[in-house]
């Protein structure tokens, strides 16, 4: 997974390489912004990035010139805007949302693809796309620990991972040492407390599990609007 420490989304100028290839899906001849990710060239509309991304709106407002020529980065294939620490696959996933093949439909259909979209949209402040990714991921099966890690890393409201907390608190085995390290000390302690309470009341009673999880994690049971948050 990508680290939380976010670098600038662009790199320094480098000479054009023969290894650069045009994206088969997102090199749009009518586009006016050329982007280089690894060795893949993309040609897109700058307005799509200015309009939807706070980060790119700021970045593209600043004149960026190559070291050797007074030509703005992103102007053409010889002077692309280079994005560092990004994989073409992940960038393709993001572009599939910005430029959907059919309006209202999305090419991404797996959790890894939407996680890639969530990562880049969070990093570059595509707020609408970030909300979409969070919503789409809610409909995909993700292992409980991974879902909680995503919730923490991308600062998603805890309620989004409700089912993950239910699973960890009601399953037969406690958190492993590695799992505790992944979800963090606070969450590991709360899971342990919930499991301890449920040892007496029963982890095989869904309503009791939901009650305890809601209480300790300050969540709302989707099936019961009266679930206590006290």
C-alpha positions in Angstrom: 0.0 0.0 0.0 1.1 3.6 -0.6 2.5 5.4 2.4 0.6 8.3 4.0 3.5 10.7 3.5 2.5 12.3 0.2 5.2 13.6 -2.1 4.6 16.4 -4.6 2.5 14.8 -7.5 5.1 15.8 -10.1 8.7 15.2 -10.8 11.7 17.1 -12.3 12.2 17.2 -16.0 14.1 14.5 -17.8 15.0 14.0 -21.4 12.6 12.2 -23.6 13.2 8.5 -23.7 12.6 6.0 -26.5 11.0 3.7 -23.9 8.0 6.0 -23.4 4.8 4.6 -24.9 1.4 6.1 -25.4 -1.4 4.8 -23.3 -3.7 2.7 -25.4 -6.8 4.0 -23.6 -6.0 7.5 -22.3 -3.8 9.2 -24.9 -6.5 11.5 -26.2 -5.4 13.3 -29.4 -7.6 16.3 -28.6 -6.2 16.6 -25.0 -4.1 19.5 -23.9 -2.1 18.1 -21.0 0.5 15.4 -21.4 1.4 13.3 -18.3 4.1 10.8 -17.8 3.7 7.9 -15.4 6.7 5.6 -15.3 7.2 5.1 -19.1 3.6 5.6 -20.1 2.4 8.9 -21.7 -1.1 10.1 -21.2 -2.8 13.0 -23.0 -5.9 14.3 -21.2 -7.9 17.5 -20.7 -6.4 19.8 -18.1 -9.9 21.1 -17.3 -10.8 17.6 -15.9 -8.0 17.9 -13.4 -8.4 21.6 -12.5 -12.1 21.2 -12.0 -12.1 18.0 -9.9 -8.8 18.1 -8.0 -7.8 20.9 -5.6 -4.2 19.7 -5.8 -4.0 19.8 -9.6 -5.9 23.1 -9.7 -3.1 24.6 -7.6 -0.3 22.7 -9.4 -1.4 23.6 -12.9 -1.8 27.3 -11.9 1.9 27.4 -11.3 4.2 27.7 -14.3 6.5 24.7 -14.4 9.3 24.9 -16.8 11.9 22.3 -17.8 15.4 22.8 -16.8 16.8 23.1 -20.3 13.9 24.8 -22.2 11.4 27.4 -21.4 8.5 25.1 -22.1 5.8 24.4 -19.5 5.7 20.7 -18.3 2.7 19.0 -19.7 2.8 20.9 -23.0 3.6 18.0 -25.3 5.2 14.6 -25.6 8.7 16.1 -25.3 7.8 18.0 -22.1 5.4 15.9 -20.1 4.3 16.5 -16.6 5.8 13.6 -14.7 4.0 12.0 -11.8 6.3 10.2 -9.3 5.5 7.3 -7.1 2.5 6.3 -9.2 1.9 3.1 -11.2 0.3 3.2 -14.6 -2.3 0.6 -13.5 -3.4 2.9 -10.6 -3.5 6.0 -12.8 -5.6 4.1 -15.4 -8.1 3.2 -12.7 -8.4 6.9 -11.7 -8.8 7.9 -15.4 -11.5 5.3 -15.9 -13.7 7.3 -13.5 -12.7 10.7 -15.0 -13.3 9.5 -18.5 -15.9 6.6 -18.2 -16.6 4.6 -21.4 -20.3 5.1 -20.8 -21.7 8.0 -18.8 -22.7 6.8 -15.4 -21.0 3.5 -15.7 -17.5 2.6 -14.3 -14.9 0.3 -15.7 -13.5 -0.5 -12.3 -15.2 -3.6 -10.9 -12.9 -5.0 -8.2 -11.9 -3.9 -4.7 -8.2 -3.5 -5.7 -9.2 -1.1 -8.5 -11.4 1.0 -6.3 -8.7 1.0 -3.6 -6.3 2.4 -6.2 -8.8 5.0 -7.1 -9.4 5.8 -3.4 -5.6 6.2 -2.8 -5.0 8.6 -5.7 -8.2 10.6 -5.2 -7.3 11.1 -1.6 -3.7 12.0 -2.3 -4.6 14.5 -5.0 -7.9 15.8 -3.5 -10.4 14.6 -6.1 -13.1 14.9 -3.4 -16.0 13.7 -5.5 -14.1 10.7 -6.8 -12.9 9.9 -3.2 -16.6 9.8 -2.0 -17.5 7.6 -5.0 -14.6 5.2 -4.2 -15.7 4.9 -0.6 -19.2 4.2 -1.6 -18.2 1.6 -4.2 -15.9 -0.2 -1.8 -18.7 -0.6 0.6 -20.3 -3.1 -1.9 -17.1 -5.2 -2.2 -16.0 -8.1 0.0 -12.9 -7.0 1.9 -11.3 -8.9 4.7 -12.2 -7.3 8.1 -8.6 -6.3 9.1 -7.9 -4.8 5.7 -11.2 -2.8 5.7 -10.3 -1.3 9.1 -6.8 -0.5 7.9 -8.3 1.3 4.9 -10.7 3.1 7.2 -7.8 4.4 9.4 -5.4 5.2 6.5 -7.9 7.1 4.4 -9.8 8.7 7.4 -13.1 7.2 6.4 -15.9 7.4 9.0 -15.8 4.4 11.3 -19.4 3.4 10.5 -18.2 2.4 7.0 -16.3 -0.5 8.5 -19.2 -1.6 10.8 -19.4 -5.2 9.5 -15.6 -5.6 9.9 -15.9 -4.7 13.6 -18.8 -7.1 14.0 -16.7 -9.9 12.4 -13.6 -9.4 14.5 -15.6 -9.2 17.7 -17.7 -12.2 17.0 -15.4 -14.7 15.3 -14.1 -17.7 17.1 -10.4 -16.6 17.3 -9.0 -13.4 18.8 -6.8 -11.0 16.9 -3.4 -12.3 16.1 -0.3 -10.3 17.0 0.1 -9.3 13.3 -3.6 -8.3 13.0 -3.4 -6.2 16.2 -0.4 -4.4 14.8 -2.2 -3.7 11.6 -5.4 -2.3 13.1 -3.5 -0.3 15.8 -3.4 -0.4 19.6 -6.7 1.5 20.2 -8.7 -0.7 17.9 -7.1 -3.9 19.2 -7.9 -2.9 22.8 -11.6 -2.2 21.9 -11.9 -5.5 20.0 -10.5 -7.3 23.0 -12.9 -5.5 25.4 -15.8 -6.4 23.2 -14.8 -10.0 23.0 -14.4 -10.1 26.7 -18.0 -8.8 27.2 -19.4 -11.2 24.7 -17.8 -14.2 26.4 -20.5 -13.8 29.0 -23.4 -12.7 26.8 -22.6 -14.9 23.8 -20.8 -14.1 20.6 -23.3 -16.2 18.7 -26.1 -13.8 19.4 -26.2 -11.2 16.6 -28.2 -8.6 18.5 -26.0 -8.8 21.5 -22.8 -8.5 19.3 -24.3 -5.5 17.6 -25.2 -3.9 20.9 -21.7 -4.3 22.4 -19.9 -3.2 19.1 -22.2 -0.1 18.9 -21.4 0.7 22.5 -17.7 0.4 22.5 -17.0 1.7 19.0 -19.7 4.4 19.0 -21.4 3.0 15.9 -25.0 2.6 14.8 -26.5 -0.7 14.0 -27.9 -0.4 10.5 -30.7 -2.8 11.5 -31.7 -0.9 14.6 -31.8 2.9 14.7 -32.2 2.8 18.5 -28.8 1.2 19.0 -27.3 2.9 22.1 -24.3 5.1 21.6 -23.8 5.8 25.3 
